[in-house]
Amino acid sequence: MQLLFLGDFLSSVFMGIIMTLDTFIYSLVNSSYRIFMAIASARLLSSDVYYEIANKIYIIITKFIYII
């Protein structure tokens, strides 16, 4: 009986860690997206530079997703 409770406890701890990590990653992506859109809407970058930065961000996100 205690083994079942230990399993439930470890499962809930693991899920808590994963949810915390997920929340942190989501807020990081959200913040970087808002900053990126603010820079893009300010017309500080030419369209070529904008596409180059966007492609680099897509590559970074893709590699990060493969790691997870």
Secondary structure, 3 states (H helix, E strand, C coil): CHHHHHHHHHHHHHHHHHHHHHHHHHHHHHHHHHHHHHHHHCCCCCHHHHHHHHHHHHHHHHHHHHHC
